[in-house]
């Protein structure tokens, strides 16, 4: 291709145009293979499947006649088919899967291994069914020629071993393993056998392990291939956990000692790491007489041997120090410490004048290994402080710590920054020794180091401020003159970078500064910076972090003048700012103030500026305020803040009337609904509490009335003993005779009982709050309460048929047609006369017309009694709802007139 000419020298002559055409032709030639790779109509036809087929039928068809990619898709979908229809999947699909796996490629094999493992984890079938259907397929593909496929099937098998019963493990896995572990088998087969043996030891008892598994373990430890010996050596840790301490000392330890002297470096490395992991298993004698000499030998030969052993040794150094602590002699302790110091500076002494491009590849690879060694030493530094005792830190390890904090490689400084908090805790009162290193890491040019350090920055600064010899905070902080410049410089570097998450985290951690430095230092060095970030930064999480930190600075500021200045800036520059973005940040700040400060503080300074934003011209600002309204309302204390509540209600009403944005209006309505629901629910709870007190008073009065004079009780007993025909009246006819309240004591008793029923109706009243405004809610709730009261009255009137007051009335006040000897027929068609013919005094019944007259006149008296009780029992409710009473009276009058017309 011809390179395109520069824009300034663009030539549109004919020759240049022909040159461009040639370039386009070359591009066309490049695109041709892409077009040819598209599917032809015939290929698309072959890939098309009938949509009417079920999932099982489609899977069988694709595995039988589809392409490899379709078969792979079916196998990937096998767990879903097993969950949907396990029986048909095992019967029809799984045989096709077995056939496809015989000739499958790597992708299908890997997919099948993952699907089989998923089916086991999902527990779609029982263990017995899984063993019968899937185990043989897994075992068949363990020795696949591709190492990745073999490892995938092996991972599936190791997971299956965890759930298989012992008998199945013995017959299906352990017995075939004897032949698979022989030298005549392939290396891959023997490697698989090593890993299976390490898993099986936790499934059998010690006797079975000693008799059947340990001989195979010894054989594989003496294998001719170093790969097999190394693999088996790494499984000795699992085997030791399964056979116990005694067999570990007699069988495993001798094998580890022999493997530690192996000619293969990977075998020696595996033996060393296994010994370190098993340190807790051995007793003091074994550690001092056997393991310690091996460790010394490794340390002496590590610089001469492969650097990989050196990397492993530096990584496990802390665990070795912990496991062998108390065994070292003073001389051994010193030599081991010097060895660690040497590893911490490994590679730093080699200085040459070559540039990075001129360094040979071998040297570059060696330097990378040295960097890994120093990184591991930084990782183990807290363990070495314990090893030398924190009291000896300054003499023994401070110089090493200084070197690690100033290491030229970022991974080393990153690791020591992670460990800085642990080092500070271990030093305790000696934490002042590492003040300078803290400043160094805060000023590190790499943001990764800073990010690692600030994870525990509040805890570190707290230790710095409370540790040391002096107990006065000001004296301790005077030893950190560079702390504030280092913190501000770290924030500026984070702000200038593209790593806004590090900047956000740093601002969040700065919230600890009020506990470390004075409020004046915060006010003059950090507070204005928070304002600047809130108003100029373009990352929202960073702005919110700065806003919250500023609120915490304001919370702990000790000078009222400074607090008022900050509040004024927040209101003027944010709440009343020209940019809607600043006004949004003001609402974020209000939310943080509600969280951090008291309710009275927010109401005093920020309540009115916040609700003024209901008139903001930007809908997003109004919407954010509407989301904040529930929290704003929660800060009010009634009745002290009643005037603020009225202003809030006024703002809400204006929004309901004037808001044009549908989203803002929906949020306001939602808030209004919750607002009134909570108030009305509170009123309902208060009403119920008062009614409970009233019920208790009524019950006390009832108990007092039960203790009446003996003459009244005797009269009541005689009256109950007297059998009257009234007792045989039908229950579905309500009877009540009106009379003044002062006639008998039972009338006042009825009044109290009706009030009790009315109070219970309030408790059973359902509350559904669907109100548009407060006046509607109030009117609706009062109407609902009165309706419930009337319903309670109706129940009282209907129950008055069997009341004792009806039977004790004076007979002269009852019309002749309703004398006690009058017999009333039942009004129900399905029931006969409830009175016995013998009790009526005659076998002949009265005429039908007279009976109807009796019933109609009785209904008239019942209606009058209902109106009378309405007036006497609920005088306040009737006075309050006079219109409802008038309606009922009109209704009753028309009913009585109609009845009289019918009678006449």
C-alpha positions in Angstrom: 0.0 0.0 0.0 1.1 3.6 -0.7 1.3 5.7 2.4 -1.3 8.5 2.4 0.2 12.0 1.6 0.1 14.6 4.3 -2.9 16.9 4.4 -0.9 20.0 3.5 0.4 18.4 0.3 -2.9 16.7 -0.7 -2.9 16.3 -4.5 -6.0 15.5 -6.5 -4.3 14.9 -9.8 -5.1 11.9 -11.9 -2.1 9.9 -10.9 -2.8 10.4 -7.2 -6.4 9.4 -7.7 -5.2 6.2 -9.4 -3.0 5.6 -6.4 -6.0 5.9 -4.1 -8.0 3.5 -6.2 -5.2 0.9 -5.9 -5.3 1.3 -2.2 -9.1 0.7 -2.2 -8.6 -2.4 -4.3 -6.1 -3.8 -1.9 -8.6 -3.1 1.0 -11.2 -5.0 -1.0 -8.9 -7.9 -1.5 -8.3 -8.0 2.3 -12.1 -8.0 2.9 -12.8 -10.9 0.5 -11.9 -13.7 2.9 -14.3 -12.2 5.5 -17.1 -12.3 3.0 -16.3 -15.9 2.0 -16.4 -17.0 5.6 -20.1 -16.1 5.8 -22.5 -19.0 5.8 -24.1 -19.9 2.6 -27.9 -20.6 2.3 -27.2 -24.3 2.2 -25.2 -24.1 5.4 -27.8 -22.0 7.1 -30.4 -24.6 6.1 -28.4 -27.3 7.7 -28.1 -25.3 10.9 -31.8 -24.6 11.1 -33.8 -26.7 13.6 -37.6 -27.1 13.7 -39.0 -24.8 16.3 -41.8 -27.3 17.2 -39.3 -29.7 18.7 -39.1 -30.1 22.5 -35.9 -29.4 24.3 -35.1 -33.1 24.6 -35.8 -33.8 21.0 -33.8 -30.8 19.9 -30.9 -31.9 22.0 -31.0 -35.4 20.6 -31.2 -34.1 17.0 -28.3 -31.6 17.4 -26.1 -34.2 19.0 -26.9 -36.7 16.2 -26.9 -34.5 13.1 -25.7 -31.1 14.2 -22.3 -29.5 14.0 -19.7 -29.4 16.7 -20.7 -25.9 17.9 -24.3 -27.0 18.2 -23.3 -30.1 20.1 -21.2 -28.0 22.5 -24.2 -25.8 23.0 -26.3 -28.8 24.0 -23.7 -30.1 26.4 -23.4 -26.6 28.0 -27.2 -26.7 28.4 -27.2 -30.1 30.0 -27.6 -28.9 33.6 -30.8 -27.1 32.6 -32.1 -30.2 30.9 -31.4 -32.2 34.0 -33.3 -29.8 36.2 -36.2 -29.7 33.8 -36.6 -33.4 32.9 -33.9 -35.6 34.5 -35.5 -38.9 33.5 -35.7 -38.2 29.8 -32.3 -36.5 29.8 -30.6 -39.5 31.3 -32.5 -41.9 29.0 -32.2 -40.1 25.6 -29.7 -37.2 25.8 -26.8 -38.7 27.9 -26.1 -41.7 25.5 -25.7 -39.2 22.7 -23.4 -37.1 24.8 -21.2 -40.2 25.4 -21.0 -40.9 21.7 -20.2 -37.2 20.9 -17.4 -37.1 23.5 -15.5 -40.0 21.9 -14.6 -37.8 18.9 -15.1 -34.4 20.5 -12.6 -31.6 20.4 -11.0 -29.7 23.2 -13.8 -27.1 23.6 -16.5 -29.7 23.8 -14.5 -31.8 26.3 -13.9 -28.7 28.6 -17.6 -27.8 28.3 -18.7 -31.4 29.3 -16.4 -31.4 32.3 -17.9 -28.1 33.6 -21.5 -29.3 32.9 -20.9 -32.6 34.7 -19.6 -30.7 37.7 -22.5 -28.3 37.7 -25.0 -31.2 37.6 -23.3 -32.6 40.7 -23.4 -29.3 42.5 -27.0 -28.7 41.6 -28.0 -32.1 43.0 -30.3 -32.7 40.1 -30.1 -36.4 40.5 -29.2 -38.7 43.4 -25.6 -39.8 44.1 -26.5 -43.3 43.0 -27.9 -42.1 39.7 -25.0 -39.8 39.2 -22.5 -42.6 39.8 -24.3 -44.9 37.4 -24.6 -42.3 34.6 -21.7 -39.9 34.9 -18.8 -41.5 36.8 -17.6 -43.8 34.1 -17.6 -41.0 31.5 -15.4 -38.9 33.9 -13.0 -41.8 34.5 -12.8 -42.5 30.8 -11.5 -39.1 29.9 -9.1 -38.6 32.7 -6.1 -39.5 30.5 -7.0 -37.3 27.6 -3.9 -36.4 25.5 -4.6 -32.7 26.1 -3.3 -31.6 29.5 -6.0 -28.9 29.9 -8.8 -31.4 29.2 -7.3 -34.0 31.5 -7.0 -31.5 34.4 -10.6 -30.3 33.8 -11.9 -33.9 34.1 -9.7 -34.5 37.2 -11.1 -31.4 39.0 -14.6 -32.8 38.3 -13.6 -36.2 39.7 -12.0 -34.7 42.8 -15.3 -33.0 43.5 -17.2 -36.2 42.9 -15.0 -38.1 45.4 -16.2 -35.8 48.2 -19.8 -37.1 48.0 -19.3 -40.7 46.9 -19.8 -43.5 49.5 -16.8 -45.6 50.6 -17.8 -48.8 48.8 -18.2 -46.9 45.5 -14.8 -45.2 46.0 -13.2 -48.6 46.8 -14.6 -50.4 43.7 -14.7 -47.7 41.1 -11.6 -45.6 42.0 -9.2 -47.1 44.5 -9.0 -50.6 43.0 -8.3 -49.4 39.4 -5.8 -46.9 40.9 -3.4 -49.7 41.8 -2.8 -50.5 38.2 -2.9 -46.8 37.1 0.0 -45.9 39.4 2.4 -48.5 38.1 5.6 -47.5 36.3 4.3 -49.1 33.1 1.6 -46.5 32.8 2.1 -43.1 31.3 3.4 -40.1 33.2 0.0 -38.4 32.9 -1.7 -41.4 34.4 0.7 -41.5 37.3 0.3 -37.7 37.9 -3.5 -38.2 38.0 -3.0 -41.1 40.5 -1.0 -38.8 42.8 -3.8 -36.2 43.1 -6.5 -38.9 43.5 -4.5 -40.5 46.3 -4.2 -37.2 48.1 -8.0 -36.8 48.0 -8.8 -40.4 49.0 -6.9 -40.3 52.3 -9.7 -38.2 53.9 -12.4 -40.8 53.0 -11.0 -44.0 54.5 -9.9 -45.0 58.0 -6.2 -45.2 59.0 -6.1 -49.0 58.7 -7.2 -48.9 55.1 -4.9 -46.1 54.3 -1.9 -47.9 55.8 -2.7 -51.1 54.0 -3.8 -50.0 50.6 -2.9 -46.3 50.0 0.5 -45.8 51.7 2.3 -48.5 49.5 1.2 -46.6 46.4 2.3 -43.3 48.0 5.8 -44.7 48.7 6.0 -46.1 45.2 5.1 -42.7 43.6 7.6 -40.9 45.8 10.3 -43.0 44.3 9.1 -42.6 40.8 11.7 -42.2 38.1 10.2 -39.0 36.8 10.8 -35.9 38.8 7.4 -34.5 37.9 5.7 -37.5 39.5 7.9 -37.2 42.6 7.2 -33.5 43.0 3.4 -34.0 42.5 3.3 -36.8 45.1 5.4 -34.7 47.5 2.8 -31.9 47.4 0.1 -34.4 48.3 1.9 -35.6 51.4 0.3 -32.7 53.4 -3.2 -34.1 52.7 -2.1 -37.6 53.4 -0.6 -36.6 56.8 -3.8 -35.0 57.8 -5.7 -38.2 57.1 -3.3 -40.7 58.8 -2.6 -38.9 62.1 0.6 -37.8 63.9 2.1 -41.3 64.5 2.0 -42.5 60.9 3.1 -39.0 59.7 6.3 -39.3 61.8 7.0 -42.9 60.8 6.1 -42.7 57.1 5.7 -39.2 55.8 8.6 -37.5 57.5 11.3 -39.9 56.2 9.9 -39.5 52.7 10.1 -35.7 53.0 13.7 -35.8 54.3 14.7 -38.0 51.3 12.8 -35.8 48.8 14.5 -32.6 50.3 17.8 -34.0 49.0 16.4 -34.9 45.6 18.4 -33.9 42.5 15.5 -32.1 41.0 15.0 -28.5 42.2 11.3 -28.7 41.9 11.2 -31.8 44.1 13.3 -30.1 46.7 11.1 -27.0 46.6 8.0 -29.1 47.0 9.5 -31.0 50.0 10.6 -27.7 51.7 7.1 -26.1 51.3 5.4 -29.3 52.6 7.7 -29.4 55.6 6.8 -25.7 56.4 3.1 -26.5 56.2 3.4 -29.5 58.5 5.5 -27.7 61.2 2.6 -27.8 63.7 2.2 -31.5 63.2 5.7 -32.4 64.5 6.8 -32.1 68.1 9.7 -30.1 69.5 12.2 -32.9 69.1 11.4 -33.4 65.5 11.6 -29.7 64.7 14.9 -29.2 66.5 16.7 -32.4 65.4 15.2 -32.9 61.9 13.5 -29.9 60.4 15.9 -27.1 61.7 19.0 -28.7 60.0 17.0 -29.0 56.8 16.0 -25.3 57.0 19.6 -24.3 57.6 20.7 -26.4 54.6 18.1 -24.7 52.4 19.2 -21.3 53.6 22.9 -22.0 52.9 22.3 -23.5 49.4 19.6 -21.0 48.3 22.0 -18.5 46.9 23.9 -21.1 44.9 20.8 -23.0 43.7 17.9 -22.0 41.5 16.3 -18.6 42.4 12.9 -20.3 42.6 13.9 -21.9 45.9 15.0 -18.5 47.1 11.6 -17.1 46.2 9.8 -19.8 48.1 12.1 -19.5 51.1 11.5 -15.8 51.3 7.7 -16.3 51.1 7.6 -18.9 53.9 10.1 -17.1 56.1 7.4 -15.7 58.5 5.8 -19.1 58.9 9.2 -20.7 59.6 10.0 -18.0 62.3 6.7 -18.7 64.0 7.0 -22.5 63.8 10.6 -22.7 65.0 10.3 -19.9 67.6 12.0 -21.0 70.8 14.2 -23.6 69.2 16.9 -21.3 67.9 20.0 -20.8 69.9 21.2 -17.2 70.2 23.7 -17.8 67.5 21.2 -19.4 65.2 18.7 -16.6 65.9 21.3 -14.0 64.8 22.3 -16.0 61.7 18.7 -16.4 60.7 18.1 -12.6 61.2 21.1 -11.7 59.1 19.9 -14.0 56.4 16.6 -12.2 56.3 18.3 -8.8 56.1 20.4 -10.0 53.2 17.3 -11.1 51.3 15.7 -7.7 51.9 18.5 -6.0 49.9 19.1 -8.7 47.4 19.8 -7.3 44.0 20.2 -3.7 45.2 24.0 -3.9 45.5 24.5 -4.7 41.8 25.1 -1.4 40.0 26.1 -1.2 36.4 26.2 1.5 33.8 24.0 -0.3 31.2 20.7 1.1 30.2 17.6 -1.1 30.5 17.7 -1.8 26.8 21.3 -3.1 27.0 20.7 -5.5 29.9 20.9 -9.1 28.8 17.6 -11.1 29.1 19.1 -13.4 31.7 20.0 -10.5 33.9 16.5 -9.0 33.5 14.9 -12.3 34.5 17.2 -12.6 37.5 16.3 -9.0 38.6 12.6 -9.9 38.4 13.2 -12.8 40.8 15.1 -10.6 43.2 12.2 -8.2 43.2 9.9 -11.0 44.1 12.3 -12.0 47.0 12.3 -8.4 48.4 8.5 -8.2 48.0 8.1 -11.5 50.0 10.4 -10.1 52.6 8.2 -7.0 52.9 5.2 -9.3 53.3 6.9 -11.1 56.2 8.2 -8.0 58.0 5.5 -8.0 60.8 6.4 -11.6 61.5 10.1 -10.7 61.8 9.2 -7.9 64.3 7.7 -10.6 66.5 10.8 -12.8 65.9 13.2 -10.1 67.2 10.8 -8.6 69.8 9.3 -5.1 69.2 11.6 -3.6 71.9 14.6 -4.5 69.7 13.1 -3.0 66.5 15.2 0.1 66.4 18.5 -1.8 66.7 17.7 -4.8 64.7 15.2 -4.0 61.9 14.8 -0.2 61.5 17.4 0.0 58.8 15.8 -2.9 57.0 12.4 -1.2 57.2 13.9 2.0 55.9 15.3 0.2 52.9 12.0 -1.5 52.1 10.1 1.9 52.3 12.7 3.4 49.9 13.0 0.4 47.6 13.3 1.5 43.9 10.6 -1.0 42.8 6.9 -0.2 43.3 5.7 -3.8 44.2 8.1 -3.8 47.2 6.9 -0.4 48.4 3.3 -1.4 47.8 3.7 -4.5 50.0 5.3 -2.6 52.8 2.6 0.1 52.6 0.0 -2.7 53.1 1.9 -4.0 56.1 2.4 -0.5 57.6 -0.6 -0.7 59.9 0.4 -4.1 61.3 3.9 -2.8 62.0 2.4 0.2 63.8 0.3 -2.0 66.0 3.3 -4.2 66.9 5.5 -1.3 67.8 2.8 0.3 70.0 4.6 2.9 72.1 7.5 2.8 69.7 5.4 3.9 66.7 7.1 7.3 66.7 10.2 5.5 65.2 8.5 5.1 61.8 7.0 8.7 61.5 9.4 9.5 58.7 8.6 6.4 56.8 4.9 7.3 56.9 5.7 10.7 55.4 7.8 9.0 52.7 5.0 6.6 51.7 2.5 9.5 51.7 4.7 11.4 49.3 5.4 8.3 47.1 5.2 9.1 43.4 3.2 5.9 42.8 -0.5 6.1 43.5 -0.6 2.4 44.0 1.5 2.8 47.1 -0.7 5.6 48.3 -3.8 3.6 47.7 -2.4 0.7 49.7 -1.4 3.0 52.6 -4.7 4.9 53.0 -6.7 1.8 53.5 -5.7 2.0 57.2 -4.7 5.6 57.3 -7.2 6.6 60.2 -5.9 3.8 62.4 -2.3 4.6 61.6 -2.8 8.3 62.4 -4.6 7.5 65.6 -1.7 5.3 66.7 0.7 8.1 65.8 -1.3 10.6 67.9 -1.8 8.4 71.0 1.5 6.5 71.0 5.0 7.6 72.1 6.4 8.6 75.4 4.3 11.8 76.0 0.6 11.6 76.8 -0.2 15.1 75.6 -1.5 15.1 72.0 0.0 18.5 71.1 3.5 17.3 72.0 3.1 14.2 69.9 1.9 16.0 66.9 4.7 18.4 67.1 7.0 15.5 66.0 5.0 15.3 62.7 5.8 18.7 61.2 5.6 17.3 57.7 2.3 15.4 58.1 0.0 18.1 56.9 2.1 19.0 53.8 2.4 15.3 53.0 -1.4 14.8 53.3 -2.2 17.8 51.1 0.4 16.8 48.5 -1.0 13.3 48.4 -4.5 14.7 47.8 -3.3 16.9 45.0 -1.5 14.1 43.3 -4.6 11.9 43.5 -6.8 14.8 42.1 -4.4 15.3 39.2 -4.5 11.7 38.2 -7.2 9.7 36.4 -7.6 7.3 39.4 -10.7 9.0 40.9 -11.4 6.0 43.2 -8.1 6.6 45.0 -9.0 10.3 45.3 -12.4 9.4 46.7 -11.0 7.0 49.2 -8.4 9.5 50.4 -11.1 12.2 50.9 -13.1 9.7 52.9 -10.2 8.8 55.1 -9.5 12.5 55.8 -12.6 12.4 58.0 -10.3 11.2 60.8 -8.3 14.4 60.9 -10.4 16.1 63.6 -9.2 13.4 66.0 -5.5 13.9 65.0 -4.9 17.6 64.3 -6.4 20.8 65.6 -9.5 22.4 64.2 -7.5 25.5 63.2 -5.2 23.4 61.1 -8.1 21.8 59.4 -9.8 25.1 58.8 -6.8 26.8 57.2 -5.3 23.8 55.4 -8.1 21.4 54.4 -11.6 23.0 54.6 -11.2 25.4 51.8 -9.8 22.6 49.7 -13.0 20.6 50.3 -15.0 23.6 49.0 -12.9 23.8 45.9 -13.4 20.1 45.2 -17.1 20.3 45.6 -17.4 23.2 43.2 -14.9 22.3 40.5 -14.3 18.5 40.4 -16.2 16.7 37.7 -16.5 13.3 39.4 -19.7 12.9 41.5 -18.4 10.3 44.0 -15.4 12.5 44.7 -17.6 15.6 45.2 -19.8 13.6 47.6 -16.8 12.4 49.6 -15.5 15.9 49.9 -19.0 17.1 51.0 -19.2 14.5 53.7 -15.7 15.2 55.0 -16.4 18.9 55.1 -19.5 18.2 57.2 -17.4 16.2 59.6 -14.8 19.1 59.8 -17.7 21.4 60.5 -19.0 19.1 63.2 -15.8 19.1 65.2 -14.9 22.8 64.6 -14.4 24.5 68.0 -14.9 28.1 66.9 -18.4 29.5 66.4 -17.2 32.2 64.1 -15.5 29.7 61.7 -18.6 27.5 61.8 -20.9 30.4 60.8 -18.5 31.3 58.0 -18.6 27.8 56.6 -22.4 27.6 56.9 -22.7 30.9 55.1 -20.5 29.7 52.3 -22.5 26.5 51.9 -25.7 28.4 51.6 -24.5 31.2 49.4 -22.0 29.4 47.1 -23.9 26.1 46.9 -27.5 26.5 47.9 -27.9 29.8 46.1 -25.2 29.2 43.5 -25.8 30.0 39.8 -24.9 26.4 38.7 -27.7 23.8 39.2 -24.8 21.3 39.8 -23.8 23.3 42.9 -27.4 23.4 44.1 -27.5 19.6 43.8 -24.4 19.3 45.8 -26.0 21.5 48.5 -28.8 19.0 48.8 -26.2 16.2 49.2 -24.6 18.3 51.9 -28.0 18.7 53.6 -28.4 15.0 53.6 -25.0 14.5 55.3 -25.8 17.2 57.8 -29.0 15.4 58.8 -26.9 12.3 59.3 -24.0 13.8 61.2 -25.6 16.8 63.1 -28.5 17.1 65.5 -32.0 17.8 64.2 -32.1 21.2 65.8 -28.8 22.2 64.1 -30.3 21.4 60.7 -33.6 23.2 61.4 -31.7 26.3 62.6 -29.4 26.7 59.7 -30.4 24.6 56.7 -34.1 23.9 56.8 -35.4 27.1 55.1 -32.5 27.2 52.5 -33.3 23.6 51.6 -37.1 24.0 51.1 -36.6 27.2 49.2 -35.3 25.0 46.4 -38.9 23.9 45.7 -39.0 27.0 43.5 -35.7 26.1 41.7 -36.1 26.5 37.9 -34.3 23.2 37.2 -36.5 20.1 37.5 -33.6 17.9 38.6 -33.0 20.1 41.7 -36.7 20.0 42.6 -36.7 16.2 42.1 -33.7 15.7 44.4 -35.3 17.9 47.0 -38.5 15.9 46.8 -36.6 12.7 47.5 -35.0 14.4 50.5 -38.3 15.7 51.9 -39.0 12.7 54.2 -35.6 13.2 55.9 -36.2 16.9 56.1 -39.5 16.4 57.8 -38.0 13.9 60.3 -35.8 16.7 61.7 -38.8 18.7 63.0 -39.8 18.6 66.6 -43.5 19.3 67.2 -44.7 21.7 68.7 -41.5 23.6 68.9 -41.0 23.5 65.1 -44.7 23.9 64.2 -44.0 27.1 62.1 -41.4 25.1 60.0 -43.9 22.4 59.5 -46.4 24.9 58.2 -43.9 26.2 55.7 -43.0 22.7 54.6 -46.7 22.0 54.0 -47.1 25.2 52.1 -44.2 24.3 49.9 -45.7 20.9 49.2 -49.1 22.4 48.4 -47.4 24.8 45.9 -45.7 21.9 44.3 -48.9 20.0 44.0 -50.7 23.0 42.4 -47.9 24.5 40.3 -45.5 21.7 39.4 -45.5 20.8 35.7 -42.8 18.1 35.6 -44.6 14.8 35.9 -41.7 13.0 37.6 -41.4 15.7 40.3 -45.1 15.7 40.8 -45.2 11.9 41.2 -42.5 12.1 43.9 -44.3 14.9 45.7 -47.6 12.9 45.7 -45.8 9.9 47.0 -44.3 12.0 49.8 -47.6 13.6 50.6 -49.3 10.2 50.9 -46.7 8.9 53.3 -46.7 12.2 55.2 -50.5 12.1 55.8 -50.6 8.4 56.3 -48.1 8.6 59.2 -50.0 11.5 60.8 -53.4 9.8 60.5 -52.0 6.5 61.7 -50.6 8.3 64.7 -54.0 9.9 65.4 -55.7 6.6 65.0 -53.3 5.0 67.6 -54.0 7.9 70.0 -57.7 7.4 69.6 -57.4 3.7 70.2 -55.4 4.4 73.4 -58.2 6.7 74.7 -60.8 4.2 73.8 -59.0 1.5 75.7 -59.1 3.7 78.8 -62.8 4.3 78.3 -63.4 0.6 77.9 -61.5 0.0 81.2 -63.7 2.6 82.9 -66.9 1.0 81.6 -65.8 -2.4 82.8 -65.2 -1.0 86.3 -68.6 0.6 86.3 -70.1 -2.7 85.2 -68.4 -4.5 88.0 -69.8 -1.9 90.5 -73.3 -2.3 89.1 -73.0 -6.1 89.5 -72.7 -5.6 93.3 -76.4 -4.4 93.6 -78.6 -4.8 96.7 -79.9 -8.2 97.7 -83.6 -7.2 97.0 -82.7 -6.3 93.4 -81.0 -9.7 92.9 -84.0 -11.6 94.4 -86.3 -9.7 92.1 -84.1 -10.5 89.1 -84.0 -14.2 90.1 -87.8 -14.3 90.4 -88.1 -12.6 87.0 -85.8 -15.2 85.4 -87.8 -18.0 87.0 -91.0 -16.7 85.5 -91.6 -18.4 82.1 -93.1 -15.9 79.7 -94.1 -16.4 76.0 -91.7 -13.7 75.1 -88.8 -16.1 75.4 -90.2 -18.1 72.6 -90.3 -15.2 70.2 -88.4 -15.7 66.9 -84.8 -14.6 67.1 -85.0 -12.7 63.8 -87.6 -10.2 65.0 -85.9 -7.2 66.8 -88.0 -5.9 69.7 -87.2 -2.8 71.7 -89.6 -0.7 73.8 -88.6 3.0 74.2 -88.6 4.6 77.6 -86.9 7.4 79.4 -83.4 6.8 80.7 -84.5 7.2 84.3 -87.1 4.5 84.3 -84.8 1.6 85.2 -81.1 1.1 85.8 -80.9 -1.2 82.8 -81.3 1.7 80.4 -78.1 3.3 81.5 -76.5 -0.1 81.3 -77.6 -0.3 77.6 -76.1 3.1 76.9 -72.7 2.0 78.3 -72.9 -1.2 76.5 -73.5 0.6 73.2 -70.6 2.9 73.9 -68.4 -0.2 74.5 -69.5 -1.7 71.2 -68.9 1.6 69.5 -65.3 1.7 70.9 -64.7 -1.8 69.6 -66.0 -0.8 66.2 -63.2 1.9 66.2 -60.6 -0.8 66.8 -61.9 -3.0 64.0 -62.1 -0.1 61.6 -59.8 -0.6 58.5 -57.6 2.3 57.5 -57.0 3.1 53.9 -55.2 6.3 53.3 -55.9 7.6 49.8 -56.1 11.3 50.3 -55.3 14.2 48.0 -54.9 16.8 50.8 -55.2 17.2 54.6 -58.7 18.6 54.7 -60.0 15.7 52.6 -58.3 13.3 54.9 -59.8 14.9 58.0 -63.4 14.9 56.6 -63.1 11.4 55.3 -61.8 10.0 58.6 -64.5 11.7 60.7 -67.2 10.4 58.3 -65.8 6.9 58.5 -65.7 7.0 62.3 -69.3 8.1 62.5 -70.4 5.4 60.1 -68.7 2.8 62.3 -70.5 4.3 65.3 -73.9 4.0 63.6 -73.2 0.4 62.7 -72.4 -0.3 66.3 -75.7 1.2 67.3 -77.5 -1.0 64.9 -76.0 -4.1 66.4 -77.0 -2.8 69.9 -80.6 -2.4 68.8 -80.9 -5.8 67.2 -79.5 -7.5 70.3 -82.1 -5.7 72.5 -84.6 -8.5 71.8 -83.3 -10.7 74.6 -82.3 -7.9 76.9 -83.6 -8.2 80.5 -84.9 -4.6 80.3 -87.5 -5.6 77.8 -89.0 -8.2 80.2 -89.0 -5.9 83.2 -90.9 -3.1 81.5 -94.3 -2.1 82.9 -97.1 -3.8 81.1 -99.1 -0.6 80.9 -96.5 0.9 78.6 -96.9 -1.8 76.0 -99.8 -1.8 73.6 -102.4 -4.5 74.0 -101.3 -6.3 70.9 -97.9 -6.8 72.4 -98.9 -8.2 75.8 -96.8 -11.0 77.2 -99.5 -13.5 76.3 -99.5 -12.6 72.6 -98.2 -15.2 70.3 -96.2 -14.1 67.2 -95.6 -16.3 64.2 -92.3 -16.8 62.6 -91.7 -14.6 59.5 -89.4 -17.2 57.9 -90.9 -19.5 55.3 -88.7 -22.4 56.1 -89.5 -22.4 59.9 -92.8 -23.0 61.6 -94.2 -21.4 64.7 -91.7 -21.5 67.4 -94.4 -21.6 70.1 -95.9 -24.9 71.3 -99.7 -25.1 70.6 -100.3 -26.0 74.2 -98.8 -22.9 75.5 -101.1 -20.7 73.4 -104.3 -21.6 75.3 -106.2 -22.6 72.1 -105.6 -24.8 69.1 -107.0 -22.2 66.7 -104.6 -19.6 65.4 -105.4 -15.9 65.0 -106.5 -14.5 61.7 -103.7 -13.6 59.2 -104.7 -10.0 59.0 -104.4 -9.5 62.8 -101.0 -11.1 62.7 -99.8 -8.8 60.0 -101.1 -5.8 62.0 -99.2 -7.0 65.0 -96.0 -7.2 63.0 -96.4 -3.8 61.4 -97.3 -2.0 64.6 -94.3 -3.8 66.2 -92.0 -2.5 63.4 -93.3 1.0 64.1 -92.4 0.8 67.7 -89.0 -0.7 66.8 -88.2 2.3 64.5 -89.2 4.8 67.2 -87.0 3.0 69.7 -84.0 3.1 67.3 -84.5 6.9 66.8 -84.8 7.4 70.6 -81.5 5.5 71.2 -79.8 7.5 68.5 -80.6 10.7 70.3 -79.9 9.4 73.9 -76.8 7.3 73.3 -74.9 9.5 70.9 -75.9 13.1 71.7 -72.5 14.5 70.8 -72.2 12.6 67.5 -75.8 13.6 66.6 -75.1 17.2 67.4 -71.9 17.1 65.3 -73.6 15.4 62.3 -77.1 16.9 62.4 -77.6 16.3 58.7 -77.2 12.6 59.1 -79.7 12.6 62.0 -82.2 14.5 60.0 -81.9 12.0 57.1 -82.5 9.1 59.5 -85.5 10.8 61.1 -87.1 11.5 57.7 -86.5 7.9 56.7 -88.1 6.6 59.9 -91.1 9.0 59.5 -91.8 7.8 55.9 -91.6 4.2 57.1 -94.1 4.8 59.9 -96.5 6.6 57.6 -96.3 3.8 55.0 -97.0 1.2 57.6 -100.1 3.1 59.0 -101.4 3.5 55.4 -101.1 -0.2 54.9 -102.9 -1.0 58.2 -105.8 1.4 57.5 
